[in-house]
Amino acid sequence: MSERTSEPSSPRDGSEETEPAVELEGITKRFPGVVANSDVSLRVRRGEVHAICGENGAGKSTLMKVLYGMQAPDEGTIRVSGKPVRFRSPTDAIAAGIGMVHQHFMLADNLTVAENVILGAEALHGIGRRARARIAELAEQTGLRAEPGTLVERLGVADRQRIEILKVLYRGARIVILDEPTAVLVPQEVEELFATVRGMRADGYTFVFISHKLDEVRSIADSVTVIRRGESVGTADPRTVSSGELAEMMVGASLPSPCTEDATVTETVTLECAGLDLLGADGTRKLLDGVSLRVRAGEILGIAGVEGNGQTELVETIMGLRKASAGAITMRGSDGTEHELTELDTLHRRELGIGYIPEDRNRHGLLEHQSLWVNRILGYQTRAPIAKGALLDPAGARRDTERIVAEYDVRTPSVNVEAAALSGGNQQKLIVGRELSQDPALLLAAHPTRGVDVGAQALIWERIRAARSAGLAVLLVSADLDELIGLSDAIQVMLRGRLVAEADPATVTPQELGAAMTGASEGGAAS
């Protein structure tokens, strides 16, 4: 496909407004040994939704940090409403009418909606009646269902996101940057968010929309700019470009075709959980409530659920990071022997053949300020090629890390660099390579492609499928319903700590699965 360099289309509401809200011209940002942005230009029309797509490490985040005043460009010009500006901090960007909603919410659970919105902006409308009136006005505009006095800890993900949008609007933003805004939303919540964005666009707001979900980009955006390896390679019209064409623009090559191998599920049960209960910190509320499931060799069992319904606790309990208050966990290890895991620590569980892709790679998957080869050792310090007898083998660890870097396309100048120097997608590929390199019997995969680009996603899916075909049992937790449906041999739905429904990936739709996840569907099946 040839790269598209046409001018952005006009907003989908039919407006002929062409005045640029934001212009970035010739933006270059360098870090030691790396050019994150190289002569990037971007023109966002007033009243449009302009999507930014690109692989992890392509420079999207750096470009948005420049626009939001978090980084100063080494070269180039920023114009807002046609006037050159120079932002020294986010405060300057906010004063110019630019707000940013980050992927990871920045809310205090122990404060109310109103307190979160006002925090740090008390000088605008005070903290009394005038402030509450403005919050109520914006809440209606964004579709926030909660009252200003509601504690944030009582709200779901979708309303938390609306609060984040409300916060930037309260500070006067007319240009809103949305960073991966649908990453943790079910389809119904995505549609609600898009309805909010469309309504605000009609009111004259401008959005810069960062996402890896290309079908969603084509649904909501008026224009799409693709960034590849720090450079802008083209702007496309989402009404005429396909998701496949956008993906090719992002990676510079065609992606592999979807895998069509036959099912490989065997009768051998690798993991069985029976009646698992897990109590919360208060000792009364059940985070897991009677969870029973089986995962067979050669099977991917997907767990669907809105975040906060027990999926994280289930994976961490199987891994040994939490201790079940009742129930049993049995596993057939790599040696073919059955083991009761309840009293075993995490290292022993790994030694029996459990691989673990954690939900939070920075907290549980990596030592960010250690080298890649040191990170290869984590969890496998007693096994070859990391160990020789009772001693670590650093040379063996370096060699095997170099193999993982090559096989999993981890883009790094050396295995000696710190993990923090890698993009999120390359960090994730390193973790997946590490966890699959020891030929585990069971893989616990929690959001294995969250926040990675389509190229990295395709590679990770391909490697998990190949391992499944070789007999690996996989317990897959993902907020990406297309991923769950596309990878899983069977799906179970988790709600309030219980498994409440089953679905057949061959027939269930994302909408049906989303309804089951929120408790909106009737009956015991999502299909």
C-alpha positions in Angstrom: 0.0 0.0 0.0 1.2 3.5 -0.8 1.4 5.9 2.1 -1.4 8.4 2.2 -0.5 12.1 2.5 -3.8 13.7 1.8 -5.1 16.6 3.8 -7.3 15.7 6.8 -11.0 15.4 6.0 -13.5 17.8 7.4 -15.5 16.8 10.5 -18.1 14.2 10.0 -20.9 16.5 11.1 -20.6 18.1 7.7 -19.0 21.4 9.0 -16.9 23.3 6.6 -14.8 24.7 9.5 -11.2 24.4 8.5 -9.4 26.6 11.0 -6.6 24.6 12.7 -7.0 24.3 16.4 -3.5 22.9 16.8 -0.5 22.8 14.4 2.8 21.0 15.1 5.4 21.9 12.5 8.8 20.2 12.3 8.8 18.8 15.8 12.0 17.1 16.7 12.8 15.6 20.2 16.0 13.9 21.0 17.1 11.9 24.0 20.6 10.4 24.5 21.1 8.0 21.7 17.5 8.2 20.5 15.5 10.5 18.2 12.0 10.1 19.5 10.4 12.6 17.0 12.0 13.7 13.8 10.5 16.6 11.9 6.9 15.6 12.7 4.2 17.8 11.5 0.5 17.6 12.4 -2.5 19.7 11.7 -5.7 19.2 13.8 -8.8 21.1 12.6 -11.0 22.8 15.0 -14.1 20.6 15.9 -12.7 17.3 14.7 -11.5 14.1 16.2 -8.0 13.5 15.0 -6.5 10.0 15.7 -2.8 9.3 16.2 -1.7 5.7 15.4 1.7 4.1 15.5 3.6 1.2 16.9 4.9 1.3 20.5 8.1 3.3 20.5 7.0 5.2 17.3 7.0 8.5 19.2 3.2 9.1 19.8 3.6 9.6 23.6 6.6 11.9 23.2 4.7 14.0 20.7 1.7 14.3 23.0 4.0 15.2 25.9 5.4 18.0 23.7 1.9 19.2 22.9 0.9 19.0 26.6 4.0 20.8 27.9 5.5 17.8 29.6 8.5 17.9 27.2 10.1 20.8 25.4 10.9 20.2 21.7 14.4 20.5 20.5 13.2 21.9 17.2 9.9 22.9 15.7 6.9 25.1 16.3 3.5 24.7 18.1 0.6 26.9 17.1 -2.7 27.0 19.0 -5.5 28.8 17.0 -2.9 30.1 14.7 -0.7 31.7 17.3 2.8 30.3 18.1 3.1 29.1 21.7 5.9 27.8 23.9 4.9 25.5 26.8 7.2 25.1 29.7 4.8 22.9 31.7 1.3 21.4 31.5 0.1 24.5 33.3 0.9 26.5 30.2 -0.9 24.0 28.0 -4.0 24.1 30.2 -3.9 27.9 30.1 -3.9 27.6 26.3 -7.0 25.4 26.4 -5.4 22.0 26.1 -6.2 19.1 28.4 -5.0 15.5 28.5 -6.8 12.4 29.8 -4.2 9.8 30.6 -4.6 6.1 30.0 -4.1 5.4 33.7 -6.6 7.4 35.7 -5.3 10.0 38.2 -8.2 10.0 40.7 -8.3 9.7 44.5 -10.7 7.0 45.5 -11.3 8.4 48.9 -12.5 11.8 47.5 -15.8 12.6 46.0 -16.4 13.4 42.3 -16.5 17.1 43.0 -13.4 17.0 45.2 -11.5 15.2 42.5 -12.6 17.7 39.9 -11.8 20.8 42.0 -8.5 19.5 43.4 -5.7 21.8 42.2 -8.1 24.2 40.5 -9.7 25.8 43.5 -9.0 29.3 42.2 -11.2 28.9 39.2 -14.7 28.7 40.8 -13.9 28.3 44.5 -15.1 25.3 46.4 -18.7 26.2 47.0 -22.0 26.7 45.2 -20.4 28.2 42.0 -18.0 25.2 41.7 -20.8 22.7 42.2 -23.0 24.4 39.6 -20.2 24.3 37.0 -19.5 20.6 37.8 -23.2 19.7 37.4 -23.3 21.5 34.0 -20.2 19.6 32.8 -21.5 16.3 34.2 -24.6 16.6 32.1 -22.5 17.5 29.1 -20.3 14.4 29.5 -23.1 12.0 30.6 -21.6 11.4 34.0 -24.2 9.3 36.0 -22.8 10.0 39.4 -23.7 12.8 41.8 -20.9 15.3 42.7 -20.9 14.0 46.3 -20.4 10.4 45.3 -17.1 8.8 46.4 -15.0 7.8 43.4 -14.3 4.3 44.9 -18.0 3.5 44.3 -17.8 4.2 40.6 -17.1 1.9 37.6 -14.4 2.4 35.0 -16.6 4.3 32.5 -17.7 6.9 35.1 -14.1 7.3 36.3 -13.1 8.1 32.8 -15.9 10.7 32.5 -14.6 12.3 35.7 -11.1 12.6 34.0 -12.7 14.3 31.0 -14.8 16.5 33.3 -11.6 17.5 35.1 -9.9 18.9 32.0 -13.1 20.6 30.9 -13.5 22.2 34.3 -10.0 23.7 33.7 -11.2 25.3 30.5 -9.9 22.8 27.9 -11.4 23.0 24.4 -8.7 20.7 22.9 -8.7 17.3 24.6 -6.0 14.6 24.2 -7.4 11.1 24.9 -4.7 8.5 25.5 -6.0 5.0 24.8 -9.4 5.9 26.2 -11.1 2.6 25.4 -8.5 0.2 26.8 -10.6 -0.9 29.8 -14.1 -0.4 28.5 -16.6 -3.0 27.4 -18.4 -2.4 24.0 -21.4 -0.7 25.5 -19.2 1.7 27.4 -17.1 2.4 24.3 -20.3 3.4 22.5 -21.3 5.7 25.4 -17.9 7.3 25.3 -18.1 7.8 21.6 -21.5 9.4 21.9 -20.1 11.8 24.5 -17.2 12.6 22.1 -19.5 13.1 19.2 -21.8 15.4 21.2 -18.8 17.5 22.4 -17.4 17.7 18.9 -20.7 19.1 17.8 -20.3 21.7 20.5 -17.0 22.8 19.0 -14.5 20.7 21.1 -11.5 19.2 19.4 -10.0 15.8 20.2 -6.7 14.2 19.7 -7.4 10.4 20.0 -4.6 7.9 20.6 -5.5 4.3 20.1 -4.3 0.9 19.0 -7.8 -0.3 18.1 -8.0 0.6 14.5 -11.7 -0.3 14.0 -12.5 2.1 16.8 -10.3 4.8 15.2 -12.1 4.4 11.9 -15.5 4.6 13.7 -14.8 7.8 15.7 -12.1 9.8 13.9 -12.4 12.4 11.2 -8.7 12.1 10.3 -5.9 9.6 11.1 -2.2 10.5 11.2 0.2 7.6 11.4 3.6 7.9 13.0 6.3 5.3 12.3 9.8 5.3 14.0 9.5 8.9 15.0 8.3 10.3 11.7 4.8 11.2 10.4 4.3 8.9 7.4 0.8 10.1 6.3 -2.7 11.2 7.1 -5.6 9.0 6.0 -9.4 9.4 5.7 -11.0 6.8 8.1 -14.0 6.7 5.8 -11.9 5.2 2.9 -8.9 3.5 4.6 -9.2 -0.1 5.9 -7.8 -1.3 9.3 -5.4 -3.5 7.4 -4.1 -0.5 5.4 -3.6 1.5 8.6 -1.7 -1.4 10.2 0.6 -1.6 7.1 1.2 2.1 7.4 2.1 1.7 11.1 4.6 -1.2 10.6 5.8 -0.5 7.1 4.9 -4.0 5.9 2.0 -6.5 5.7 1.0 -8.3 8.9 0.9 -12.1 9.0 -2.5 -13.6 8.1 -4.7 -14.8 11.0 -4.0 -18.3 12.2 -6.5 -20.9 11.1 -5.2 -24.1 12.7 -7.6 -26.6 14.1 -8.4 -26.8 17.8 -5.8 -28.6 19.8 -7.7 -29.1 23.1 -6.9 -32.5 24.7 -8.5 -34.4 27.5 -5.6 -33.8 29.9 -6.5 -31.4 32.6 -3.5 -29.2 33.4 -5.1 -26.8 35.9 -8.1 -27.4 38.1 -9.5 -24.8 40.6 -12.2 -26.1 42.9 -14.3 -23.8 45.1 -11.8 -21.0 45.4 -12.7 -18.3 47.9 -10.6 -15.2 48.6 -11.4 -12.7 51.2 -10.7 -9.0 50.9 -8.6 -7.0 53.4 -11.6 -6.5 55.6 -11.9 -10.2 56.1 -15.6 -10.3 55.1 -16.1 -9.4 51.5 -15.3 -12.2 49.0 -13.1 -11.2 46.1 -13.4 -14.7 44.8 -16.6 -16.7 45.5 -16.6 -20.4 44.8 -14.6 -20.3 41.6 -14.2 -23.6 39.9 -12.7 -24.1 36.5 -10.5 -26.5 34.4 -7.9 -25.7 31.7 -6.8 -28.6 29.5 -3.5 -29.1 27.7 -3.8 -27.4 24.3 -6.6 -25.1 25.4 -6.9 -21.4 25.9 -9.6 -20.6 28.4 -10.6 -17.0 28.3 -11.9 -15.1 31.3 -14.0 -12.1 30.5 -15.1 -9.4 33.0 -15.2 -5.7 33.7 -12.0 -4.8 35.7 -12.4 -5.2 39.4 -14.6 -8.3 39.3 -12.0 -10.8 40.5 -10.0 -11.6 37.4 -6.8 -10.1 38.8 -7.3 -11.9 42.1 -7.9 -15.2 40.4 -4.7 -15.1 38.4 -2.7 -13.9 41.5 -4.2 -16.7 43.6 -3.2 -19.4 41.1 0.3 -17.8 40.9 0.7 -17.8 44.7 0.7 -14.0 45.1 -2.4 -14.3 47.2 -3.6 -17.2 49.5 -7.0 -18.6 49.0 -9.2 -18.7 52.1 -11.0 -21.9 50.8 -10.8 -24.3 47.9 -8.0 -26.2 46.1 -5.7 -25.6 43.1 -4.3 -28.7 41.4 -1.9 -28.7 38.5 -0.3 -31.3 36.3 3.3 -30.1 36.0 5.8 -30.3 33.2 6.9 -33.7 34.6 3.4 -35.1 34.2 2.8 -35.4 38.0 -0.2 -33.8 39.7 0.5 -31.3 42.4 -1.6 -29.5 45.0 -0.5 -25.9 44.8 -2.3 -24.3 47.8 0.7 -24.4 50.2 3.4 -23.8 47.6 5.2 -20.5 47.1 5.5 -18.7 43.8 9.0 -20.0 42.9 7.9 -23.6 43.5 4.9 -23.0 41.2 7.1 -21.7 38.5 9.4 -24.7 38.9 6.4 -27.0 38.3 5.9 -25.2 35.0 3.8 -22.1 35.4 4.6 -19.1 33.1 3.2 -15.8 34.1 2.5 -12.7 32.0 1.4 -10.2 34.7 -1.3 -7.5 34.3 1.1 -4.8 35.4 4.4 -5.4 33.7 6.2 -2.7 35.5 5.1 -3.8 39.0 5.2 -7.6 38.6 7.1 -8.4 35.4 10.2 -6.3 35.3 13.0 -4.6 37.2 12.9 -1.4 35.2 16.4 -0.2 36.1 18.1 -3.5 35.5 19.4 -4.8 32.2 17.4 -7.0 29.9 19.5 -10.0 30.6 19.0 -9.6 34.4 15.3 -9.4 33.7 15.6 -12.7 31.8 16.7 -14.3 35.1 13.6 -13.3 37.1 11.7 -16.3 38.3 14.0 -18.8 36.6 17.2 -18.4 38.6 17.2 -22.1 39.5 16.9 -23.4 35.9 19.1 -23.7 32.8 20.2 -21.8 30.8 20.1 -19.3 33.7 21.7 -21.6 36.2 24.5 -24.1 36.3 23.9 -26.3 39.3 23.4 -24.0 42.3 25.1 -21.0 40.6 23.8 -18.4 38.3 25.2 -18.3 34.8 25.3 -14.7 33.6 26.9 -15.6 30.2 24.1 -18.1 29.6 21.5 -15.5 30.6 23.0 -13.0 28.2 23.0 -15.5 25.3 19.4 -16.6 25.9 18.3 -12.9 26.2 19.9 -12.3 22.8 17.9 -15.3 21.4 14.7 -13.8 22.8 15.5 -10.4 21.4 16.0 -11.9 18.0 13.0 -14.3 18.0 10.5 -11.9 19.5 11.7 -8.8 17.6 12.5 -6.9 20.8 14.0 -3.6 19.5 17.0 -2.7 21.6 20.6 -1.9 20.8 21.8 -4.3 23.4 20.7 -6.8 26.1 22.7 -4.6 28.5 20.4 -1.6 28.4 17.9 -1.1 31.2 14.3 -2.4 30.7 13.1 1.2 31.3 14.7 2.3 28.0 12.3 0.0 26.0 8.9 1.0 24.8 5.9 -0.7 26.4 5.5 -3.1 23.5 9.1 -4.2 23.5 9.0 -4.7 27.3 5.9 -6.9 26.8 7.6 -9.0 24.0 10.6 -9.5 26.3 8.3 -10.8 29.1 6.3 -13.1 26.7 9.6 -14.5 25.4 10.9 -15.1 28.8 7.8 -16.9 30.0 7.5 -19.1 27.0 11.2 -19.9 26.8 11.0 -22.5 29.7 8.4 -24.7 27.9 5.8 -24.2 30.7 2.8 -26.6 31.1 0.5 -23.7 32.1 0.6 -20.0 31.1 -1.3 -17.4 33.1 -1.7 -14.5 30.6 -3.2 -11.3 32.1 -3.9 -8.7 29.4 -0.9 -10.0 27.3 -1.3 -7.3 24.6 -2.6 -4.3 26.6 -1.1 -1.1 25.3 0.9 -2.7 22.5 0.6 -1.9 18.8 -0.8 -4.1 16.1 2.6 -5.5 15.1 3.5 -6.6 18.6 0.0 -7.9 19.2 0.2 -10.1 16.1 3.5 -11.5 17.2 2.3 -12.2 20.7 -0.8 -13.9 19.5 1.2 -16.0 17.1 3.6 -17.2 19.8 0.8 -18.0 22.3 -1.1 -19.9 19.6 2.0 -21.9 18.6 2.6 -22.8 22.2 -1.0 -23.8 22.6 -0.7 -26.1 19.6 2.3 -27.7 21.2 0.2 -28.6 24.3 0.4 -25.5 26.5 -2.6 -24.8 28.7 -3.4 -21.1 28.8 -5.6 -19.1 31.2 -6.2 -15.8 29.4 -7.6 -12.7 31.1 -8.2 -9.7 28.8 -10.3 -6.6 28.5 -10.0 -6.8 24.7 -13.0 -8.8 23.7 -11.8 -9.3 20.2 -8.7 -10.8 21.7 -10.7 -13.1 23.9 -13.0 -14.2 21.1 -10.1 -14.6 18.6 -7.7 -16.6 20.8 -9.9 -18.6 23.2 -11.2 -22.1 22.8 -13.8 -21.4 25.5 -14.8 -18.3 27.5 -16.2 -17.9 31.0 -17.5 -14.6 32.4 -16.6 -13.3 35.8 -18.9 -10.9 37.8 -18.4 -9.9 41.4 -15.9 -12.7 42.0 -18.0 -15.5 40.6 -18.0 -17.3 37.2 -21.6 -16.5 36.0 -21.7 -17.4 32.3 -20.1 -19.4 29.6 -19.7 -18.4 25.9 -18.6 -20.1 22.7 -16.0 -18.0 20.9 -17.2 -19.3 17.6 -20.7 -17.7 18.0 -20.6 -15.0 20.7 -20.4 -11.3 19.7 -18.5 -8.6 21.7 -21.9 -7.0 22.5 -23.3 -10.2 24.0 -20.1 -10.8 26.0 -20.2 -7.2 27.2 -23.8 -7.6 28.3 -22.9 -10.7 30.3 -19.9 -8.9 31.9 -22.1 -6.1 33.2 -24.9 -8.4 34.3 -27.2 -7.1 31.7 -27.8 -10.4 30.0 -30.3 -12.9 31.2 -29.7 -16.6 31.7 -26.5 -18.5 32.4 -24.8 -18.1 29.0 -23.5 -15.2 26.9 -24.2 -16.9 23.7 
